[in-house]
Amino acid sequence: MSLPQHVHTLVVGAGFAGMGLAARILRSRPEADVLIIERGHDVGGTWRDNTYPGCACDVPTSLYSFSFAPSADWSHTFARQPEIYRYLKKVAADTGILSRVVTDCALEQADWDDAKAVWHVRTSRGSLTADVVVAATGALSTPSIPDMPGLDTFGGTTFHSATWNHDHDLTGERVAVIGTGASAVQFVPEIAPRAKHVTVFQRTPAWVIPRLDRVLSDPEKRLYRRIPLVQKAVRGSVYSFREALGGVLAHATGLLPLFEMVARAHLRRQVRDPELRQKLTPDFTIGCKRMLLSNDWLRTLDRPDVTLVDAGLAGITEDGVVDAVGNEHKVDTIIFATGFTPTEPPVAHALRGTDGHTLAEHWKGSPHAYKGTTVAGFPNLFLMYGPNTNLGHSSIVYMLESQSAYITDALDAMRDNDIAAFEVTEEAQRRYNARIQSGLQSTVWNKGGCSSWYYDAEGRNSVQWPTFTFRFRSQLQRFDRENYVARRRSEKEAVA
């Protein structure tokens, strides 16, 4: 599919966010002029790209799926990457999204033309204009590799977990894993049995609790197919439990020691060595960083052919990794499990607003938006999974569907009222973010005593949503045009 010269709504990214929005728009108006550009070769976003061994969702799939596209085909309560990718491809085909997607098409730059009220967009496959741009690129889409001294001198193989090198066989190799986050806890147990030795470099230990995963039986799947209301009820019960957990993390933090007891018991059961247990015991409140779910991570670290190094890193040599106390660990392969760049999203460098400055220049390393969705100075730009929309307890798909409803309502308002451009006011944005930051102060994410990727360059928590997800949905159930400046197509001047 080639690019048109102009499109009304241009969606950047074909993962859960972009697909969910396009599906909602097309359900409402099948004739809508909407196009998705995707830098990858297919839809699927992070679930297309992250193919490391053991990759799976850490939110029950009954909730981590579109509400408008339930599936009775999941193999486990916590789905694995291949089946989530297959699910997204099926949704794209069933909803007609595929005919609106241009793949292998990366956004390079988008400039707002205030005189014409359009976006001038340049991509890797050509240029076009758009009335509206939606950045649905995700917060966890660009891998982060630390600038380690000597990395360019290493003679072995290196790659990030998000860009797994499947052509490289780890059998019999000495492997260094940098990082102990959500991806490492999944792939290290998978590679340890075939590697000669795995050395895991830990900066900060995380609280780990059991993953209550199980195989979904054939009778369950048949029941879901025959009586969809049952599956909907299961989704509702999982949502309610997760909201209760969110309430503890955000409002009833005094109950968190109960969760810590579970994590400590899990650690005692799986790690025999008391010295290793000490290294794996965090010194911050559970929940401050996202709790990791795993039944075999801790047990794997207790293997004789796995070493945990908690001294930090000093650099990399031609044939090894040097820790902070000067010990060199000879390795053949280095795997970075160092996460992503949620507070420095690359798309922010490609978007230029009314004053000609990029979104990244406006943010200065500290992202902020109105309802995590719109930004003053950037008319007709919508963000999905924007600032302060991340969760520590539930499914981001719920948040994305809330944003989809809000954006679709805004597009309807534009069409029905002959609006050329909407721009959120500075005052509305300021008030909103003040409330968000105030709400975060009493949560475990802010007062739990940890240093996490939730914090930006200014020390603000610009990532987490501070309370129940149903409150986010309530705030986005309609497009509140009273907090926006609107410009009609027939008028040059701004009108309220």
Secondary structure, 3 states (H helix, E strand, C coil): CCCCCEEEEEEECCCHHHHHHHHHHHHHCCCCCEEEECCCCCCCCHHHHCCCCCCECCCCCCCCCCCCCCCCCCCECCCEHHHHHHHHHHHHHHHCHHHHEECCCCEEEEEEECCCCEEEEEECCEEEEEEEEEECCCCCCCECCCCCCCHHHCCCEEEEHHHCCCCCCCCCCEEEEECCCCCHHHHHHHHCCCCCEEEEECCCCCCEECCCCCECCHHHHHHHHHCHHHHHHHHHHHHHHHHHHHHHHHCCHHHHHHHHHHHHHHHHHHCCCHHHHHHCCCCCCCCCCCCEECCCHHHHHCCCCEEEECCCEEEECCCEEEECCCCEEECCEEEECCCECCCCCHHHHCEECCCCCEHHHHHCCCCCCECCCECCCCCCEEECCCCCCECCCCCHHHHHHHHHHHHHHHHHHHHHCCEEEEEECHHHHHHHHHHHHHHHCCCHHHHCCCCCCCECCCCCECCECCCCHHHHHHHCCCCCHHHEEEEECCCCCCEC
